[in-house]
């Protein structure tokens, strides 16, 4: 079911009592957005207008940014270039050689407690698709859908200037999260695709991007296919006590 979230007027623009009610409504709507957003990996062919994509990115740019540097660039990849990109990355993933990533996405080596989360996420995904644990060929076929943007009407590649510091990745991450929430608020689905970061040379070559642009991820965007089982995939979040600690106090 497509969901739309209508945010009320900011509380500061209203009288005190009405402002409190509006503030509560904003909180409720935001919490609903954050808690119901999930990665969408199957899409309807319904087009998404360019002005909608532009509006989403303008909203995403309202995310916090240290010194207002606003790092990152979003490249909208359309046909026939999109098919060329997908074909080239699929070929590179099958035949190599392995490419040096522009940044380390995962810790190396992966600690066991994090490896367990990774495995649980894979089990949730492939379980929804009915792919057995030992069916490596089926898993590979599905993984290659990453490089096809899961068939979404909108395909984005996200890069960051190599001169930016490590903290700028945090700023770009907040903008990406804002983009995903903004899409969800408009009844759209989206998925950030880190798999593109494994083939930065191919991405830069096909898209003729400047060498100074580090490949961060892709983003698939469109109307979610409500009938596809993959979109029922959910992953659990760690309990508060595992990542929150109070220091000092009475």
DOTORZA-539342 format. One line per field, with one value per atom (N, C-alpha, C): atom name; x, y, z negated. Coordinates in steps of 0.001 Angstrom, whole numbers, plus 500000, padded with zeros to 6 digits. Atoms other than C-alpha are relative to their C-alpha. Layout:
# DOTORZA-539342
atom <- c(CA ...) $
c1 <- c(X ...) $
c2 <- c(Y ...) $
c3 <- c(Z ...) $
# end
This chain:
# DOTORZA-539342
atom <- c(N CA C N CA C N CA C N CA C N CA C N CA C N CA C N CA C N CA C N CA C N CA C N CA C N CA C N CA C N CA C N CA C N CA C N CA C N CA C N CA C N CA C N CA C N CA C N CA C N CA C N CA C N CA C N CA C N CA C N CA C N CA C N CA C N CA C N CA C N CA C N CA C N CA C N CA C N CA C N CA C N CA C N CA C N CA C N CA C N CA C N CA C N CA C N CA C N CA C N CA C N CA C N CA C N CA C N CA C N CA C N CA C N CA C N CA C N CA C N CA C N CA C N CA C N CA C N CA C N CA C N CA C N CA C N CA C N CA C N CA C N CA C N CA C N CA C N CA C N CA C N CA C N CA C N CA C N CA C N CA C N CA C N CA C N CA C N CA C N CA C N CA C N CA C N CA C N CA C N CA C N CA C N CA C N CA C N CA C N CA C N CA C N CA C N CA C N CA C N CA C N CA C N CA C N CA C N CA C N CA C N CA C N CA C N CA C N CA C N CA C N CA C N CA C N CA C N CA C N CA C N CA C N CA C N CA C N CA C N CA C N CA C N CA C N CA C N CA C N CA C N CA C N CA C N CA C N CA C N CA C N CA C N CA C N CA C N CA C N CA C N CA C N CA C N CA C N CA C N CA C N CA C N CA C N CA C N CA C N CA C N CA C N CA C N CA C N CA C N CA C N CA C N CA C N CA C N CA C N CA C N CA C N CA C N CA C N CA C N CA C N CA C N CA C N CA C N CA C N CA C N CA C N CA C N CA C N CA C N CA C N CA C N CA C N CA C N CA C N CA C N CA C N CA C N CA C N CA C N CA C N CA C N CA C N CA C N CA C N CA C N CA C N CA C N CA C N CA C N CA C N CA C N CA C N CA C N CA C N CA C N CA C N CA C N CA C N CA C N CA C N CA C N CA C N CA C N CA C N CA C N CA C N CA C N CA C N CA C N CA C N CA C N CA C N CA C N CA C N CA C N CA C N CA C N CA C N CA C N CA C N CA C N CA C N CA C N CA C N CA C N CA C N CA C N CA C N CA C N CA C N CA C N CA C N CA C N CA C N CA C N CA C N CA C N CA C N CA C N CA C N CA C N CA C N CA C N CA C N CA C N CA C N CA C N CA C N CA C N CA C) $
c1 <- c(500843 500000 500877 499251 501355 499630 500226 501781 500421 499655 501764 499932 499938 502673 499882 500205 501338 500487 499474 503397 499280 500720 501519 500949 499232 502637 500920 499100 505686 499351 500657 504664 500277 499655 506496 499120 500833 504085 498573 501362 501011 499916 500189 499531 500437 499383 500827 499297 500709 498095 500007 499982 497813 501408 498613 501602 500408 499682 501876 499376 500668 499366 500731 499274 501226 501345 498703 504556 499866 500235 503115 499711 500311 501772 501256 498735 505193 500819 499252 506841 499437 500644 504307 500253 499788 504663 501446 498587 508458 500324 499748 508544 499436 500608 506184 500844 499141 508403 501237 498745 511571 499797 500215 510052 499397 500605 508236 500819 499126 510933 500778 499193 512669 500530 499413 514785 499043 500881 512739 500872 499169 514219 499179 500829 511347 499040 500714 509561 498982 500933 506593 500624 499419 507353 499519 500549 505466 501118 498925 507690 499927 499907 508861 500447 499644 508858 501321 498716 512176 499838 500153 510786 499790 500139 509885 501377 498638 513460 500763 499311 514795 499504 500565 512429 500508 499489 513546 501439 498595 517198 500138 499963 516514 499615 500358 514822 501154 498882 517729 501141 498910 520169 499779 500238 518535 500635 499353 520420 501160 498864 523055 501288 498731 526463 501031 498954 529629 500563 499526 530693 499209 500871 527882 500721 499271 530232 499107 500962 527331 500700 499235 529552 499111 500685 528495 499334 500656 527099 499105 500976 524039 499877 500044 524161 498790 501160 520858 500399 499529 521705 498789 501131 519203 500456 499699 518995 500491 499473 520888 501225 498790 523792 499803 500269 522115 500229 499810 522034 501483 498559 525665 500708 499397 526581 499707 500375 524654 500738 499322 526104 501487 498567 529649 500317 499730 529413 499709 500259 527811 501178 498855 530622 501228 498844 533246 499858 500211 531679 500187 499863 531707 501415 498744 535062 501226 498869 537192 500726 499345 539781 499356 500503 538964 500514 499641 538995 500196 499771 540331 498859 501095 537403 500532 499586 537555 499992 500043 536773 499608 500353 536358 498574 501392 532665 499841 500115 533031 501326 498756 535549 500726 499187 538427 501045 501004 538402 498669 501324 534693 499915 500154 534247 498814 501011 532157 498613 501335 529335 499354 500543 528971 499722 500228 529295 498656 501290 526279 498844 501048 524209 499937 499947 525365 499326 500591 524384 498485 501437 520998 499276 500611 520297 499881 500044 521179 498930 501020 518973 498598 501321 516042 499668 500214 516480 499757 500112 517046 498864 501156 514409 498716 501176 511801 499944 499935 512975 499939 500030 512897 501286 498704 516600 500705 499365 518292 501408 498688 521481 501108 498947 523532 499868 500222 522155 500780 499125 525106 499630 500338 523975 498792 501189 520557 500326 499605 522135 500765 499235 524526 499076 500940 521669 499258 500702 519790 500949 499072 522896 500275 499768 523423 498869 501088 520048 500388 499485 521912 500500 499371 523792 498988 501080 520490 499024 500829 519083 498641 501220 516476 498836 501050 514577 499242 500686 513660 499973 500057 512543 501107 498973 515138 501278 498694 518835 500960 499049 521273 501339 498674 525009 500439 499608 526370 501517 498556 529953 500363 499489 532096 501389 498696 535105 501097 498914 538358 500667 499371 539508 499255 500791 536763 500566 499533 537694 499035 500828 536330 498674 501237 533765 498947 500961 532174 499158 500816 531042 498803 501111 528935 498938 500957 527365 499237 500660 526665 499032 500900 525171 498698 501224 522742 499134 500766 521747 499335 500592 521201 498802 501126 519014 498823 501076 517053 499319 500582 516574 499062 500832 515229 498712 501201 512842 499077 500829 511670 499257 500662 510943 498853 501024 509028 498800 501083 507008 499105 500773 505887 499410 500574 504785 500888 499044 507911 500872 499054 510333 501393 498622 514105 500921 498985 517224 501374 498605 520796 500770 499336 523114 501511 498571 526566 500833 499258 527521 500757 499296 528498 501386 498713 531348 501116 498986 533133 500593 499531 533583 500111 499936 534536 500636 499349 536804 499020 500988 534026 498952 501020 531480 500540 499420 533800 500226 499704 534775 498734 501229 531241 499309 500710 529821 500877 499061 532914 500053 499922 533132 501445 498638 536126 500672 499254 538848 499905 500061 538476 498704 501266 534961 500076 500035 534938 498568 501326 532047 499552 500503 530003 498948 501082 526865 499099 501093 523902 498727 501326 520269 498957 501151 517221 498772 501130 514015 498797 501224 510421 498844 501162 507049 500224 499755 507434 498952 500913 505913 499468 500522 503598 499828 500231 503189 501295 498739 506878 500447 499642 507998 501247 498765 511407 499724 500307 509730 499393 500435 508487 501193 498802 512092 500158 499730 512754 501186 498883 515860 499823 500172 515924 501076 499031 517658 500418 499460 519824 499235 500679 518277 500786 499419 518947 501248 498894 521250 501301 498778 523711 500757 499325 524476 499775 500266 523406 500487 499456 525253 499911 500075 524656 501246 498797 527796 499739 500187 527816 498572 501350 524635 499954 500149 523219 500043) $
c2 <- c(498808 500000 501241 498757 503433 500885 499163 505702 501422 498588 509496 500621 499366 511646 501500 498564 515179 500655 499318 517340 501325 498748 520206 501198 498752 523844 499955 499981 524354 500639 499560 524880 501460 498610 528233 501009 499073 529756 500050 500118 528977 500494 499685 530132 498838 500977 528255 498650 501275 525611 499277 500610 525030 499576 500341 525049 498694 501254 522250 498821 501067 520181 499713 500174 520807 499338 500598 519925 498499 501423 516618 499282 500605 515953 499824 500101 516665 498842 501096 514323 498652 501264 511589 499629 500266 511943 499607 500321 511935 498611 501330 508892 498919 500979 507081 499835 500073 507947 499148 500671 506747 498520 501384 503554 499116 500814 502464 500002 500024 503304 498686 501210 500236 499998 500082 499339 499287 500563 498659 499475 500648 496222 499436 500352 495739 501166 498771 498549 499796 499921 499271 500850 499215 500748 501449 498642 503951 501043 498991 506914 500947 498948 509450 501276 498780 512990 500603 499387 514827 501053 498957 517706 499411 500673 515234 499600 500376 513911 501236 498765 517460 500513 499555 518342 499136 500901 515274 500347 499677 516243 501346 498715 519814 499832 500304 518457 499307 500739 516081 500931 499067 518995 500844 499296 520447 499263 500765 517801 500793 499297 519034 499801 500071 519778 500862 499257 520771 501105 498818 524291 500245 499861 524033 499631 500416 522250 499259 500707 520142 499048 500884 517347 499026 501030 514877 500552 499647 514918 498836 501006 513077 500033 500103 511874 499153 500724 510902 499324 500761 508141 499473 500387 507668 499142 500848 505372 500848 501369 504310 499817 500068 505176 499084 500849 503411 498532 501404 500074 499698 500188 500521 499847 500087 501094 498653 501283 498059 498844 501084 495798 499956 499941 496982 499542 500393 496521 498514 501436 493086 499223 500672 492095 500049 499870 493429 499102 500839 491539 498528 501408 488275 499635 500354 488484 500718 499318 490864 500896 500253 491970 500804 499279 493111 501430 498585 496893 500521 499372 498979 500965 499113 500621 501358 498647 504361 500224 499910 503863 498627 501276 500946 500077 499995 500212 499210 500864 497375 499946 500206 496808 498761 501131 494499 499705 501049 491967 500347 499778 491842 499313 500627 491303 499036 501047 488251 500523 499516 490190 500762 499309 492310 499023 501036 489288 499320 500628 487788 500869 499097 490872 499929 500084 490668 498728 501276 487013 500026 499930 487676 500835 499164 490444 499232 500807 488106 498920 501040 485372 500576 499368 487783 500284 499660 488897 498754 501180 485517 499089 500759 483919 500475 499447 486276 499600 500355 485341 498496 501453 481622 499425 500468 481267 499256 500831 478458 500495 499538 479120 499520 500560 476876 500285 499721 478170 501248 498874 480359 500683 499418 480843 500930 499164 482186 501255 498832 484463 501003 499120 485838 500715 499370 486462 501135 498927 488423 501150 498930 490342 500899 499189 491464 500983 499026 493202 501345 498733 495791 500876 499248 496798 500441 499582 497129 500933 499096 499440 499372 500741 496736 500368 499651 497915 501270 498764 501236 501003 498977 504082 501040 498987 506396 499326 500547 505486 501145 498965 507703 499368 500325 507417 501170 498976 509296 499973 499898 510542 501088 498963 512673 500393 499520 514817 499399 500663 513099 500921 499060 516279 500099 499907 515971 499079 500790 514719 498892 501140 511594 500442 499522 513646 500372 499630 514715 498812 501174 511133 499945 499943 511588 500972 499013 514714 499451 500572 512945 498896 501041 510020 500575 499369 512371 500491 499564 513810 498811 501207 510288 499533 500399 509441 500946 499036 512641 499736 500336 511638 498805 501192 508217 500309 499624 509742 500873 499132 512397 499180 500872 509702 499237 500753 507661 500889 499067 510736 500264 499761 511080 498716 501256 507467 499230 500693 506336 499069 500897 503556 500279 499757 503691 499000 500867 501690 500575 499634 502855 498736 501180 500507 500155 499913 500189 499162 500918 497483 500727 499267 500106 500457 499537 501175 498994 501022 497895 500112 499883 498949 501472 498558 502631 500330 499719 502453 499832 500246 500993 501106 498945 503546 501300 498762 506470 499934 500139 505114 500111 500009 504475 501361 498732 507730 501209 498910 509777 501004 499138 511126 500422 499564 513134 499011 500912 511071 500393 499525 513221 499632 500382 511884 498555 501335 508928 499454 500615 506516 499499 500339 506230 498901 500983 504323 500333 499703 504119 500162 499921 504854 499619 500373 503159 500678 499202 505193 499799 500139 504685 499540 500521 503255 498519 501375 500054 499062 501059 496849 499302 500561 495831 498489 501436 492296 499189 500743 491395 499631 500423 489338 500671 499406 491030 501266 498767 494216 499782 500326 492414 499742 500231 492023 501083 499067 493611 499477 500373 493629 500638 499523 494020 501017 499052 496881 499590 500362 496446 500720 499339 497203 501224 498729 500648 499792 500204 499266 499646 500396 498047 501186 498858 501551 501319 498780 504039 499819 500054 504762 501391 498763 507450 500124 499741 508961 501159 498922 511086 500041 499888 512398 499616 500288 511779 498522) $
c3 <- c(500000 500000 500000 499939 500935 498824 501173 497947 500313 499866 497925 498614 501305 494939 500195 499907 494627 498717 501169 492282 499808 500255 490592 499986 500077 490412 498774 501148 488136 498783 501223 484531 499681 500344 484209 500720 499240 486741 499478 500506 484636 498570 501416 481302 499127 500903 478252 499999 500095 477913 501339 498674 481642 500369 499716 481847 499358 500676 479298 500734 499252 481248 501304 498747 484481 499773 500304 482873 499774 500232 481705 501319 498699 485205 500834 499271 486731 499457 500625 484239 500406 499654 484930 501455 498580 488695 500277 499781 488550 499476 500557 486278 500909 499095 488630 501255 498821 491590 499716 500312 489895 499708 500425 488516 501096 498935 491685 501287 498823 494241 500040 499817 495641 501423 498662 498634 500945 498977 501766 501141 498984 504293 501164 498840 506742 500231 499684 508546 501118 498888 510759 501102 498903 514193 500047 500015 513305 499989 499972 514290 498804 501012 511731 500721 499258 513196 499519 500333 513293 498915 501003 511246 498609 501291 508491 499463 500401 508425 499520 500371 508303 498651 501268 505451 498837 501027 503486 499632 500261 503859 499296 500693 502797 498531 501388 499674 499297 500598 499052 499623 500260 499197 498738 501263 496077 498819 501062 494079 499406 500616 491612 500785 499283 493092 499280 500681 491223 500859 499286 492264 501284 498821 494842 501295 498808 497264 500992 499151 498615 500977 499109 499973 500761 499221 502633 501243 498748 506151 500412 499588 507455 501523 498538 511072 500407 499494 512713 501312 498840 515205 500768 499173 518027 501180 498851 521030 501185 500014 523040 499112 500826 520724 498795 501162 517825 500321 499625 519666 500214 499800 520660 498655 501333 517009 499359 500617 515769 500653 499291 518456 499651 500278 517761 498582 501381 513993 499795 500073 514323 500587 499365 516690 499092 500895 514286 498777 501181 511377 500316 499610 513320 500412 499355 515034 499438 500600 512987 500978 501284 512290 498869 501161 508770 500026 499987 508429 498581 501303 505569 499713 500356 503828 499578 500362 503262 498494 501458 499576 499469 500626 497174 499475 500441 496792 498698 501167 494258 499244 500744 491458 500510 499559 492382 498937 499776 490927 499323 500567 490074 498628 501315 486291 499990 499987 485491 499664 500373 483823 501156 498835 486966 501135 498986 489233 499766 500309 487453 500496 499495 488310 501522 498548 491926 500499 499609 492156 499783 500282 490530 501051 498966 493070 501311 498784 495946 499917 500187 494519 500140 499889 494240 501470 498596 497860 500847 499152 499501 499560 500467 497318 500647 499338 498754 501467 498582 502242 500231 499863 501531 500555 499514 502358 498877 501018 500469 499704 500442 498531 500933 499166 500783 501482 498580 504083 500406 499708 505000 501308 498700 508595 499883 500169 507571 499203 500788 504998 500865 499117 507603 500973 499071 510046 499323 500702 507433 499693 500357 506356 501201 498800 509932 500265 499873 509705 499394 500526 507624 501141 498915 510763 501055 499101 512644 499288 500799 509970 499694 500323 509271 500924 499044 512343 499668 500394 510726 501151 498946 513008 499887 500232 511442 499501 500362 511236 499711 500401 509338 499639 500508 508814 499130 500966 505804 499852 500133 505668 498994 500898 503380 500485 499554 504219 499125 500718 503255 498987 500916 501499 498671 501225 498897 498913 501135 495431 499648 500393 493776 499393 500597 491864 501016 498966 495131 500446 499716 495672 499043 500950 492531 500495 499486 494017 501205 498827 497301 499586 500495 495389 499463 500500 493675 501154 498827 497057 500685 499415 498389 499185 500852 495408 500199 499759 495950 501337 498694 499588 499882 500153 498616 499237 500757 496058 500847 499148 498513 501044 499032 501090 499337 500734 498527 499682 500319 497531 501194 498777 501155 500569 499541 501413 500949 499136 503257 499176 500646 502481 500517 499598 502619 499330 500576 501957 500324 499785 501469 500376 499448 503394 499848 500251 501905 500943 499133 504409 501104 498948 506994 499546 500507 504725 500240 499735 505557 501399 498614 509198 500410 499718 509135 501344 498717 512171 501156 498954 514299 500026 500072 513072 500588 499480 513765 501514 498576 517176 500839 499198 518453 499965 500150 517097 500306 499713 517990 498855 501175 514446 499754 500336 513270 499044 500860 511596 498530 501379 508482 499293 500621 507875 499522 500576 505506 500085 499867 506124 498632 501330 502928 500068 499928 503927 501186 499093 506253 499191 500624 505443 501039 499181 506950 499412 500474 506745 500910 499220 507842 499136 500707 506922 499690 500408 504937 500586 499561 506328 498760 501260 503457 500042 499880 504813 499955 499949 504914 498585 501364 501891 499445 500520 501674 499211 500702 500503 498626 501360 497414 499081 500804 496229 498933 501093 492849 499192 500858 490669 498635 501376 486899 499649 500519 485120 498583 501305 482051 498886 501127 478628 499538 500424 477151 499146 500934 474439 500704 499306 477077 500601 499381 478421 499258 500753 475704 498573 501347 472456 499359 500751 469825 499144 500797 468294 499056 500972 465144 499481 500537 463608 498530 501429 460155 499677) $
# end
